[in-house]
Amino acid sequence: MNKIKNYILAARIWKDTRGQDLIEYALMAGFVAVAAGAVMPGVNTNISQIFSKIASSLGSASAQGS
């Protein structure tokens, strides 16, 4: 009798899909985090170059205005 209860409980657990959405969202968030980590180093250098150009432009503009 106890074996039958265990089989029924196992069948209920396998059929239960309530936590499936949470796991899917967690996997998607992990994928986005990995992709962002792979992309950021290249973006980081481009952003640094852009800010350096802006800083030099502002520096030369302020030197001309003085």
ABEGO torsion letter per residue (X at the ends): XAAAAAAAAAAAAAABAAAAAAAAAAAAAAAAAAAAAAAAAAAAAAAAAAAAAAAAAAAAAAAAAX
